Amino acid sequence: MIRNLKIPIRTCIGCQCKKPKKEMIRIIRTPEGNIEIDRTGKKSGRGAYLCSNVECLDIALRKNNLNRSLKQDIPLQTLDKLRKDFLKNIDINID
């Protein structure tokens, strides 16, 4: 008997496209209030998903979608660090 596995679908907060969870990058606000990239997809905290391209991150930042999704104002220093981590994560996923 063939079992249909349900693939979790998430929406990008940048371009609003829907993709499987494994293809997205998750950004979380930890219970301590830190903003970081969740490479495992299983860390606790409020999360938001982005496609694996910089344009989606730029759109999310420009429209304040990341602030809204994480329900927190994010300082510029944190955004700069997040952007660098995001670019590193894209390089890791491509290899």
Phi, psi and omega in degrees: 000130181273130178259129176276115178275133179277123179263121180295132180250137178233156180254132177289132180281354177269293186263355179067014178279153181255131181218164174299146183306322183293338181272354185257162174252128183260130175248132184236156167253113182291163177303335178279350179099005178280148177253127181206166177271132179261099182286336181272334183079010185234002180291151179280150180134168179283131186239159174219147185246143177228149171294166182274048173219153186292330181301320180294321176297316180298317179297314181299322179286318182296321182268006182061024179293326180292315177302315182294316182294322181271356180054048180200140172284130185254123180295155181300322178300317180293321179296320178297315179296319180297319179298316178297316178296322179297315179296320176297319181294323177296317178299320179296318182291330181287321182292000000 
